């Protein structure tokens, strides 16, 4: 059981508050009983992750700050428990599984917590096997972590947590980067844990998967609990009230598309092999027969893609479908590429595509290099080009003017993503690619990203977005290309996605 009694936490100035965008929490009274799923919801920075850190001991042991009140695990104060005791009682699943891996192979990862707890070898082998069988993950045993899709990594991360069978589970944005099948698997895992009597505390922006699973919804604002709702009370909320609370939609039918489909692309999905649904004659970026092969074989098979200037095109499909590889090849970042790519109708070499393209990666930590947010905007540009950029205006457009002097490493995840976008905008690239730009972002941040994508398209850029976020597609995209097995298998307008429950991302429709 998890219990907060007038619990407060304030981050030390300049420490984790800068990294998370959160100011802490104040006077929280909350209880999660065995067999209950309690959902923490609210705008980014409202304190959701802080509460989870108070339970697993990361605040204040790893994130420095001042704590008050009491946080109890199964009746004992977290502060009185050794770290390994806390780990035995509370299993944490983070948004990005990469941050919690300690091994390079899947079996070793599932065994890690058991080894750390001092289990004997035979008991470890038995429990790892039982855990993989129980979760239906035997096919992932003995695999390299680096060869797994995002959904597979999250499943292995959950298995590593579940191996100890902790009485309490802490889930922080567990579905933010997942496709429909992976979300369904995580949902089944959580449902089974609930049936087994675990106390489950979830911090989440995307709420659709929790319908029928959550018992209580806790709304937070500025570190305080503002509303406690039963599942029935939450389901009865008017969509406009949800919006005023800064919450994502419960049903995609409540999301009105901001734009209609291009006349050349009716709001329907083409059959398999339908290609991109465009002649390519007016495409700013086009590819024919684009293929990528590694030592283990091809991962991209003869992809045909057209992206028009002035449009926002979504690239959708399951985890591991080849979306990121396709975009890297289009931008010239993949060496083992064959096929023909054209920019504005002219055949473009790999080097010329690199000059004309910019890609914001899902994990933006790999592409931030400067000592301040302001200097990051023009990092790598020739001096004359950098001098011509109005850095302040670019930062203001992305609501980053208040962090201009901060080091990029101290920004929140959403701020880092927007900073990477700012650098792409300042570079004036013809082709802009965004990989999961709304991962872990609240409804306000999602709409900010949607408006930015529309503005970039209106300026004549070719904009391509890899996403599982159907709300973003509904708000920002003109059309979508569906990838499966390294191929483009369909295309259509954004509205069609809401009525299919397949690789497009698991739309919930009639």
VEXDREN-2710 file (C-alpha; in Angstrom, 1 decimal):
% VEXDREN-2710
k/r/px/py/pz
1/UNK/0.0/0.0/0.0
2/UNK/1.1/3.5/-0.8
3/UNK/0.2/6.4/1.5
4/UNK/1.0/10.2/1.5
5/UNK/0.3/12.1/4.7
6/UNK/0.6/15.9/4.3
7/UNK/3.6/15.2/2.2
8/UNK/5.6/18.0/0.6
9/UNK/8.8/18.3/-1.4
10/UNK/10.6/21.3/-2.8
11/UNK/13.5/20.8/-5.2
12/UNK/16.8/22.4/-4.3
13/UNK/17.2/25.6/-6.4
14/UNK/19.2/24.8/-9.6
15/UNK/18.9/21.0/-9.2
16/UNK/16.1/18.8/-10.3
17/UNK/13.6/21.6/-10.6
18/UNK/15.5/22.7/-13.7
19/UNK/15.7/19.2/-15.1
20/UNK/12.0/18.4/-14.7
21/UNK/10.3/21.7/-15.0
22/UNK/8.6/20.9/-11.7
23/UNK/8.6/23.0/-8.5
24/UNK/7.6/20.1/-6.2
25/UNK/4.4/19.2/-4.3
26/UNK/2.7/20.5/-1.2
27/UNK/0.4/19.0/1.5
28/UNK/-0.5/15.9/-0.4
29/UNK/-2.8/13.3/1.3
30/UNK/-3.3/10.3/-0.9
31/UNK/-3.7/6.5/-0.5
32/UNK/-3.4/3.6/-3.0
33/UNK/-4.8/0.4/-1.6
34/UNK/-3.9/-3.1/-2.7
35/UNK/-5.8/-3.9/-6.0
36/UNK/-6.3/-0.2/-6.9
37/UNK/-5.1/1.8/-9.9
38/UNK/-4.8/5.5/-9.1
39/UNK/-4.0/7.9/-11.9
40/UNK/-2.1/11.2/-11.4
41/UNK/-3.0/13.7/-14.2
42/UNK/-2.5/17.3/-14.9
43/UNK/-0.4/19.7/-16.9
44/UNK/3.4/19.1/-17.3
45/UNK/5.2/20.2/-14.2
46/UNK/2.2/19.8/-11.9
47/UNK/4.0/17.4/-9.6
48/UNK/3.1/13.9/-11.0
49/UNK/6.6/12.6/-11.4
50/UNK/7.7/14.2/-8.1
51/UNK/5.1/12.1/-6.2
52/UNK/6.4/8.9/-7.8
53/UNK/10.0/9.9/-6.9
54/UNK/8.9/10.4/-3.3
55/UNK/7.6/6.8/-3.2
56/UNK/10.6/5.2/-4.8
57/UNK/13.1/7.3/-2.7
58/UNK/14.6/9.1/-5.7
59/UNK/13.5/12.4/-4.0
60/UNK/15.4/13.4/-2.0
61/UNK/18.1/10.7/-2.3
62/UNK/18.9/11.4/-5.9
63/UNK/17.0/14.6/-6.5
64/UNK/18.1/17.0/-3.8
65/UNK/15.5/19.0/-2.0
66/UNK/13.5/19.5/1.2
67/UNK/10.8/17.0/2.3
68/UNK/8.1/17.3/4.9
69/UNK/5.2/15.1/6.0
70/UNK/5.2/11.3/5.5
71/UNK/5.4/8.8/2.6
72/UNK/4.8/5.2/3.5
73/UNK/5.2/1.9/1.7
74/UNK/3.3/-0.9/3.3
75/UNK/3.1/1.0/6.5
76/UNK/6.8/2.0/6.8
77/UNK/8.2/5.4/6.0
78/UNK/10.3/5.4/2.8
79/UNK/13.0/7.5/4.4
80/UNK/13.5/4.8/7.0
81/UNK/14.0/2.1/4.4
82/UNK/17.3/1.2/2.8
83/UNK/17.3/1.7/-1.0
84/UNK/17.3/-2.1/-1.7
85/UNK/14.3/-2.5/0.6
86/UNK/12.4/0.3/-1.3
87/UNK/13.3/-1.5/-4.6
88/UNK/11.8/-4.7/-3.3
89/UNK/8.5/-3.0/-2.3
90/UNK/8.1/-0.5/-5.2
91/UNK/8.9/-1.3/-8.8
92/UNK/9.3/1.8/-11.1
93/UNK/8.7/1.8/-14.8
94/UNK/9.9/5.0/-16.5
95/UNK/8.8/6.7/-19.7
96/UNK/12.1/6.0/-21.4
97/UNK/13.3/2.4/-20.7
98/UNK/16.8/3.3/-21.7
99/UNK/17.2/5.2/-18.4
100/UNK/16.7/2.0/-16.3
101/UNK/18.6/-0.6/-18.3
102/UNK/21.8/-2.0/-16.7
103/UNK/22.5/-4.9/-19.2
104/UNK/23.0/-5.3/-22.9
105/UNK/20.8/-8.4/-23.2
106/UNK/17.2/-9.0/-22.3
107/UNK/17.6/-12.0/-20.0
108/UNK/20.3/-10.3/-18.0
109/UNK/18.1/-7.2/-17.7
110/UNK/15.2/-9.2/-16.3
111/UNK/17.5/-11.0/-13.9
112/UNK/19.2/-7.8/-12.7
113/UNK/16.9/-6.9/-9.8
114/UNK/17.0/-10.5/-8.5
115/UNK/20.8/-10.5/-8.6
116/UNK/20.9/-7.2/-6.8
117/UNK/18.6/-8.6/-4.1
118/UNK/21.0/-11.5/-3.6
119/UNK/18.9/-14.3/-4.9
120/UNK/20.7/-17.7/-5.6
121/UNK/21.4/-18.5/-9.2
122/UNK/18.9/-21.3/-9.6
123/UNK/16.1/-19.2/-8.1
124/UNK/17.0/-16.4/-10.4
125/UNK/16.9/-18.6/-13.5
126/UNK/13.5/-20.0/-12.4
127/UNK/12.0/-16.6/-11.7
128/UNK/13.3/-15.1/-15.0
129/UNK/11.8/-18.0/-16.9
130/UNK/8.5/-17.8/-15.1
131/UNK/8.3/-14.0/-15.5
132/UNK/8.9/-14.2/-19.3
133/UNK/6.3/-16.9/-19.7
134/UNK/3.7/-15.1/-17.5
135/UNK/4.1/-11.9/-19.7
136/UNK/4.3/-13.8/-23.0
137/UNK/7.8/-12.5/-23.7
138/UNK/9.7/-15.8/-24.2
139/UNK/10.5/-14.8/-27.8
140/UNK/12.5/-11.8/-26.4
141/UNK/14.8/-13.9/-24.2
142/UNK/18.5/-13.7/-25.0
143/UNK/18.1/-10.7/-27.4
144/UNK/20.3/-7.6/-27.5
145/UNK/18.7/-4.6/-26.0
146/UNK/19.9/-2.5/-28.9
147/UNK/18.0/-4.7/-31.4
148/UNK/14.6/-4.2/-29.8
149/UNK/11.9/-1.8/-30.9
150/UNK/10.6/0.8/-28.4
151/UNK/7.6/-1.3/-27.5
152/UNK/9.8/-4.4/-26.9
153/UNK/12.1/-2.4/-24.7
154/UNK/9.3/-1.1/-22.6
155/UNK/8.0/-4.7/-22.2
156/UNK/11.4/-5.9/-21.1
157/UNK/11.6/-3.0/-18.6
158/UNK/8.3/-4.0/-17.2
159/UNK/9.5/-7.6/-16.9
160/UNK/12.6/-6.5/-15.0
161/UNK/10.3/-4.7/-12.6
162/UNK/7.8/-7.5/-12.3
163/UNK/10.5/-10.2/-11.7
164/UNK/10.6/-9.2/-8.0
165/UNK/6.8/-9.2/-7.7
166/UNK/6.8/-5.9/-5.8
167/UNK/3.6/-5.1/-3.8
168/UNK/3.5/-1.6/-5.4
169/UNK/4.0/-0.4/-9.0
170/UNK/5.0/3.1/-10.0
171/UNK/4.4/3.9/-13.7
172/UNK/5.6/7.2/-15.2
173/UNK/4.2/7.9/-18.7
174/UNK/4.5/4.2/-19.5
175/UNK/2.8/4.4/-23.0
176/UNK/4.1/7.7/-24.4
177/UNK/6.2/6.1/-27.2
178/UNK/4.2/3.0/-27.8
179/UNK/2.1/1.7/-30.7
180/UNK/-1.4/0.2/-30.3
181/UNK/-0.2/-3.4/-29.8
182/UNK/2.4/-2.4/-27.2
183/UNK/-0.1/-0.2/-25.3
184/UNK/-2.5/-3.2/-25.3
185/UNK/0.3/-5.4/-23.8
186/UNK/1.1/-2.9/-21.1
187/UNK/-2.6/-2.5/-20.3
188/UNK/-2.8/-6.3/-19.9
189/UNK/0.2/-6.3/-17.6
190/UNK/-1.2/-3.7/-15.4
191/UNK/-4.6/-5.3/-15.3
192/UNK/-3.0/-8.6/-14.2
193/UNK/-1.0/-6.8/-11.5
194/UNK/-4.2/-5.2/-10.3
195/UNK/-6.0/-8.5/-10.1
196/UNK/-3.0/-9.9/-8.2
197/UNK/-3.6/-7.2/-5.5
198/UNK/-0.8/-4.7/-6.3
199/UNK/-1.1/-1.0/-5.4
200/UNK/-0.5/0.8/-8.7
201/UNK/0.2/4.6/-9.0
202/UNK/0.3/5.9/-12.6
203/UNK/1.4/9.3/-13.9
204/UNK/0.0/9.8/-17.4
205/UNK/-1.0/12.3/-20.1
206/UNK/-2.5/9.8/-22.5
207/UNK/-5.6/8.6/-20.7
208/UNK/-7.5/6.5/-23.2
209/UNK/-5.8/3.2/-22.2
210/UNK/-6.7/3.6/-18.6
211/UNK/-10.5/3.5/-19.2
212/UNK/-12.0/0.6/-17.4
213/UNK/-8.7/0.0/-15.5
214/UNK/-8.3/3.1/-13.2
215/UNK/-10.3/3.3/-10.0
216/UNK/-9.4/6.9/-9.1
217/UNK/-8.1/10.0/-10.9
218/UNK/-6.1/12.6/-9.0
219/UNK/-5.8/16.0/-10.7
220/UNK/-2.8/18.1/-9.7
221/UNK/-2.1/21.7/-10.4
222/UNK/1.0/23.6/-9.2
223/UNK/2.0/20.8/-6.9
224/UNK/-1.4/20.5/-5.1
225/UNK/-4.3/18.1/-5.4
226/UNK/-7.2/20.0/-6.8
227/UNK/-9.6/17.2/-7.5
228/UNK/-10.2/13.5/-6.6
229/UNK/-12.5/11.7/-9.0
230/UNK/-13.8/8.1/-9.2
231/UNK/-13.7/6.4/-12.5
232/UNK/-17.4/7.2/-13.1
233/UNK/-17.0/10.8/-12.2
234/UNK/-14.0/11.1/-14.5
235/UNK/-16.0/9.5/-17.4
236/UNK/-18.8/11.9/-16.9
237/UNK/-16.6/15.0/-17.3
238/UNK/-17.5/17.2/-20.3
239/UNK/-14.7/17.4/-22.9
240/UNK/-14.5/21.1/-22.4
241/UNK/-14.0/20.6/-18.6
242/UNK/-11.2/18.1/-19.4
243/UNK/-9.6/20.7/-21.7
244/UNK/-9.8/23.4/-19.0
245/UNK/-8.0/21.0/-16.6
246/UNK/-5.2/20.6/-19.2
247/UNK/-6.0/16.9/-19.8
248/UNK/-5.8/14.9/-23.0
249/UNK/-9.0/13.6/-24.6
250/UNK/-10.5/10.4/-23.4
251/UNK/-11.9/9.7/-26.9
252/UNK/-10.5/10.8/-30.2
253/UNK/-13.9/11.6/-31.5
254/UNK/-13.7/14.7/-29.3
255/UNK/-10.6/16.0/-31.2
256/UNK/-11.6/18.1/-34.2
257/UNK/-9.0/18.1/-37.0
258/UNK/-7.4/21.6/-37.4
259/UNK/-7.1/21.0/-41.1
260/UNK/-8.8/19.0/-43.8
261/UNK/-7.2/16.5/-46.1
262/UNK/-5.6/17.7/-49.3
263/UNK/-8.0/17.4/-52.2
264/UNK/-5.6/14.9/-53.8
265/UNK/-5.8/12.7/-50.8
266/UNK/-9.3/11.6/-49.9
267/UNK/-10.0/10.7/-46.3
268/UNK/-9.6/7.0/-46.8
269/UNK/-6.9/4.4/-46.4
270/UNK/-5.5/2.9/-49.6
271/UNK/-5.2/-0.9/-49.7
272/UNK/-1.9/-2.6/-49.1
273/UNK/0.6/-1.6/-51.7
274/UNK/-1.3/1.7/-52.2
275/UNK/1.9/3.7/-51.8
276/UNK/2.0/7.3/-50.9
277/UNK/-1.1/8.3/-52.8
278/UNK/0.7/11.0/-54.8
279/UNK/2.1/11.4/-58.3
280/UNK/5.2/13.1/-56.8
281/UNK/5.2/15.8/-59.5
282/UNK/4.5/18.5/-57.0
283/UNK/6.4/17.0/-54.1
284/UNK/9.1/19.0/-52.3
285/UNK/10.6/15.7/-51.1
286/UNK/10.0/12.4/-52.9
287/UNK/11.6/8.9/-52.9
288/UNK/11.2/5.9/-55.2
289/UNK/12.4/2.5/-54.3
290/UNK/14.1/3.7/-51.1
291/UNK/15.8/0.7/-49.4
292/UNK/18.1/0.3/-46.4
293/UNK/20.0/-2.9/-45.6
294/UNK/22.1/-3.9/-42.6
295/UNK/24.2/-7.0/-42.0
296/UNK/21.2/-8.9/-40.9
297/UNK/19.3/-8.0/-44.1
298/UNK/17.0/-5.2/-45.4
299/UNK/15.0/-3.2/-43.0
300/UNK/13.4/-0.9/-45.6
301/UNK/12.0/-2.4/-48.8
302/UNK/11.4/-0.2/-51.9
303/UNK/9.6/2.7/-50.1
304/UNK/7.8/5.3/-52.2
305/UNK/7.2/8.6/-50.4
306/UNK/6.0/12.1/-51.4
307/UNK/5.9/15.1/-49.1
308/UNK/4.5/18.3/-50.4
309/UNK/5.7/21.7/-49.3
310/UNK/2.9/23.4/-47.3
311/UNK/1.6/20.1/-45.9
312/UNK/2.3/18.2/-42.7
313/UNK/2.6/14.5/-43.4
314/UNK/2.4/11.9/-40.6
315/UNK/4.3/8.7/-40.8
316/UNK/2.5/6.1/-38.7
317/UNK/2.8/2.4/-37.9
318/UNK/3.8/0.0/-35.3
319/UNK/7.0/0.0/-33.2
320/UNK/9.8/-1.4/-35.5
321/UNK/7.8/-0.7/-38.7
322/UNK/10.8/1.2/-40.2
323/UNK/9.5/4.8/-39.7
324/UNK/12.7/6.2/-38.2
325/UNK/14.9/4.4/-40.6
326/UNK/12.9/5.7/-43.6
327/UNK/13.3/9.3/-42.3
328/UNK/17.0/8.9/-41.6
329/UNK/17.4/7.6/-45.2
330/UNK/15.4/10.5/-46.6
331/UNK/17.6/13.0/-44.8
332/UNK/20.8/11.3/-45.9
333/UNK/21.8/10.0/-42.5
334/UNK/21.8/6.3/-43.6
335/UNK/24.8/5.2/-45.6
336/UNK/23.5/1.8/-46.7
337/UNK/20.7/3.3/-48.9
338/UNK/19.6/2.6/-52.4
339/UNK/16.8/4.1/-54.5
340/UNK/16.2/7.6/-55.8
341/UNK/15.4/10.7/-53.7
342/UNK/14.5/14.0/-55.1
343/UNK/14.1/17.5/-53.6
344/UNK/12.0/19.9/-55.5
345/UNK/12.1/17.5/-58.5
346/UNK/15.9/17.3/-58.6
347/UNK/17.7/14.1/-57.8
348/UNK/19.5/14.7/-54.5
349/UNK/22.7/12.9/-53.3
350/UNK/23.0/11.8/-49.7
351/UNK/25.3/14.8/-49.0
352/UNK/22.8/17.3/-50.6
353/UNK/19.9/15.8/-48.6
354/UNK/21.9/16.3/-45.4
355/UNK/22.4/19.9/-46.2
356/UNK/18.7/20.4/-47.0
357/UNK/17.2/18.4/-44.1
358/UNK/17.0/18.6/-40.4
359/UNK/15.6/15.9/-38.0
360/UNK/14.6/16.3/-34.4
361/UNK/15.3/12.9/-32.8
362/UNK/13.0/11.2/-30.3
363/UNK/15.9/11.4/-27.8
364/UNK/17.1/15.0/-28.2
365/UNK/19.9/14.6/-25.7
366/UNK/21.9/13.3/-28.6
367/UNK/21.7/16.6/-30.6
368/UNK/22.1/19.4/-28.0
369/UNK/25.7/20.6/-27.8
370/UNK/25.9/24.3/-26.8
371/UNK/26.4/25.8/-23.4
372/UNK/23.1/27.7/-23.4
373/UNK/19.7/27.5/-25.0
374/UNK/20.3/30.7/-26.9
375/UNK/23.6/29.6/-28.4
376/UNK/22.1/26.2/-29.2
377/UNK/19.7/27.9/-31.7
378/UNK/22.6/28.9/-34.0
379/UNK/25.0/26.1/-33.1
380/UNK/26.9/24.9/-36.1
381/UNK/25.8/27.7/-38.5
382/UNK/28.4/29.8/-40.3
383/UNK/29.0/33.1/-38.6
384/UNK/27.2/35.1/-41.2
385/UNK/24.1/32.9/-41.1
386/UNK/24.1/32.9/-37.3
387/UNK/24.3/36.7/-37.1
388/UNK/21.2/36.9/-39.4
389/UNK/19.1/34.8/-37.0
390/UNK/16.8/36.6/-34.5
391/UNK/17.5/34.2/-31.7
392/UNK/15.1/35.9/-29.3
393/UNK/12.2/35.7/-31.7
394/UNK/12.9/32.0/-32.5
395/UNK/12.9/31.2/-28.7
396/UNK/9.8/33.3/-28.1
397/UNK/7.9/31.5/-30.8
398/UNK/8.5/28.2/-29.0
399/UNK/7.9/29.6/-25.4
400/UNK/11.6/29.3/-24.6
401/UNK/12.6/32.9/-24.1
402/UNK/12.6/32.4/-20.3
403/UNK/15.3/29.8/-20.5
404/UNK/17.7/31.5/-23.0
405/UNK/20.6/31.5/-20.6
406/UNK/20.0/28.0/-19.2
407/UNK/22.2/25.0/-20.1
408/UNK/20.2/22.6/-22.4
409/UNK/20.9/19.8/-20.0
410/UNK/18.9/21.6/-17.2
411/UNK/15.7/21.9/-19.3
412/UNK/12.7/19.6/-19.1
413/UNK/12.1/17.0/-21.8
414/UNK/9.5/19.1/-23.6
415/UNK/11.8/22.2/-23.5
416/UNK/14.7/20.2/-24.9
417/UNK/12.5/19.0/-27.8
418/UNK/11.4/22.5/-28.6
419/UNK/15.0/23.8/-28.4
420/UNK/16.0/21.2/-31.0
421/UNK/13.1/22.4/-33.1
422/UNK/14.3/26.0/-32.7
423/UNK/17.7/25.0/-34.0
424/UNK/16.1/23.4/-37.1
425/UNK/13.9/26.5/-37.7
426/UNK/16.9/28.8/-37.5
427/UNK/18.9/26.7/-39.9
428/UNK/16.3/27.4/-42.6
429/UNK/16.2/23.8/-43.8
430/UNK/13.9/22.8/-46.7
431/UNK/12.9/19.4/-45.2
432/UNK/12.0/19.1/-41.5
433/UNK/11.5/15.7/-39.8
434/UNK/10.2/15.2/-36.3
435/UNK/10.4/11.9/-34.4
436/UNK/7.7/11.6/-31.7
437/UNK/7.7/15.3/-30.9
438/UNK/4.9/15.1/-28.4
439/UNK/6.3/12.2/-26.3
440/UNK/5.3/12.8/-22.7
441/UNK/3.8/16.2/-23.4
442/UNK/0.5/17.5/-22.0
443/UNK/-2.4/18.8/-24.1
444/UNK/-1.0/22.4/-24.1
445/UNK/2.4/21.3/-25.3
446/UNK/0.8/19.1/-27.9
447/UNK/-1.2/22.0/-29.3
448/UNK/1.9/24.2/-29.2
449/UNK/3.7/21.6/-31.3
450/UNK/0.7/21.3/-33.7
451/UNK/0.6/25.1/-34.2
452/UNK/4.4/25.1/-34.9
453/UNK/4.1/22.4/-37.5
454/UNK/1.3/24.3/-39.2
455/UNK/3.3/27.5/-39.3
456/UNK/6.4/25.7/-40.7
457/UNK/4.3/24.1/-43.4
458/UNK/2.7/27.5/-44.2
459/UNK/6.2/28.9/-44.8
460/UNK/6.7/26.3/-47.6
461/UNK/8.7/23.7/-45.7
462/UNK/8.2/20.0/-46.3
463/UNK/7.2/18.7/-42.8
464/UNK/7.2/15.0/-41.9
465/UNK/6.2/13.7/-38.5
466/UNK/6.7/10.3/-37.0
467/UNK/4.1/9.8/-34.4
468/UNK/1.8/7.4/-32.5
469/UNK/-0.1/10.5/-31.1
470/UNK/-3.5/10.5/-32.9
471/UNK/-4.4/13.7/-31.2
472/UNK/-1.5/15.4/-32.8
473/UNK/-2.4/14.0/-36.2
474/UNK/-6.0/15.2/-35.8
475/UNK/-4.8/18.7/-34.8
476/UNK/-1.9/19.2/-37.2
477/UNK/-1.6/16.8/-40.1
478/UNK/-3.0/16.9/-43.7
479/UNK/-2.3/13.3/-44.5
480/UNK/-0.7/10.1/-43.2
481/UNK/1.4/7.4/-44.6
482/UNK/1.1/3.9/-43.0
483/UNK/4.3/1.8/-42.7
484/UNK/4.5/-1.9/-41.9
485/UNK/7.4/-4.3/-42.3
486/UNK/9.6/-1.7/-43.8
487/UNK/7.1/-0.7/-46.5
488/UNK/4.5/2.0/-47.1
489/UNK/1.3/0.1/-47.2
490/UNK/-1.4/2.8/-47.2
491/UNK/-2.2/6.5/-47.2
492/UNK/-5.1/8.8/-46.3
493/UNK/-6.4/11.8/-44.5
494/UNK/-6.1/12.2/-40.7
495/UNK/-9.8/11.4/-40.0
496/UNK/-9.5/7.9/-41.3
497/UNK/-7.1/7.0/-38.5
498/UNK/-9.8/7.3/-35.9
499/UNK/-11.8/4.4/-37.3
500/UNK/-9.0/1.8/-37.6
501/UNK/-7.5/-0.2/-34.8
502/UNK/-4.3/-1.3/-36.4
503/UNK/-0.7/-0.1/-36.9
504/UNK/-1.8/3.5/-37.3
505/UNK/-1.8/3.7/-33.6
506/UNK/-4.9/2.1/-32.2
507/UNK/-7.6/4.6/-32.9
508/UNK/-10.8/4.1/-31.0
509/UNK/-13.8/4.4/-33.2
510/UNK/-17.1/2.7/-33.9
END
